[in-house]
Amino acid sequence: MLLFYWVLLVNYLLGSFPCGLIVGFVVKGVDIRRYGSGNVGATNVSRVAGFLPALVAGVGDALKGFVGAYLATRFLPSPWWWLVGVFLVIVGHDWPVFLRFRGGKGVATTLGVLFYLSWQAALLSFLVWVVVVLLSRYSSLGSLSGAVAMPILLSLFHRPSWFVWWGIFAALLLFWKHKENIKRLLKGQELQIGKKGREEHVGST
């Protein structure tokens, strides 16, 4: 009996919880989807509400990934179902049912999953993001660099093979969600951290 189906539903709904949108309403009384990139992730929260609200939103999104990875690991019966369950929490963030399937790009939620799988790999991936962002001021470039590091680090820390495969697929999903950012980076048109977008959807990170 497939009694574990509830984990799949819970993980998707958990991922769909819009932390950034709620923080924007509470702190600024605005819909952050109308500002900057129109994204509900922490980077856009920082443009609209500042560093501390963005930190709260980012931690909330990361916790979704951490809890989702725990539920999948605790209750799903095989590596294949585990992969589905863990991806559903990221899919929920990227395509949330509560926001008509228009969500974020899954960076913080993916980091939360990674932290559950290997805190060492998560810290080093985050460090890659920090260094790249400090040097470039582009959050998207930092996210892409950290994504590349994930499966490599999981392998170096001798995590199970399905963890490494998750890292590969999660990195590919992050690249796909950042495809417009990649185009703007190549054209030199990407919005840097600290620059506020105008009140319309301009499509950055």
Secondary structure, DSSP 8 states (H G I E B T S, - for coil): --TTHHHHHHHHHHHH--HHHHHHHHHHSS-GGGSTT---SHHHHHHHH-HHHHHHHHHHHHHHHHHHHHHHHHH-SSHHHHHHHHHHHHHHHHS-GGGTT-----HHHHHHHHHHH-HHHHHHHHHHHHHHHHHH--HHHHHHHHHHHHHHHHHHTT--HHHHHHHHHHHHHHHHHTHHHHHHHHHT----TT----SS-----
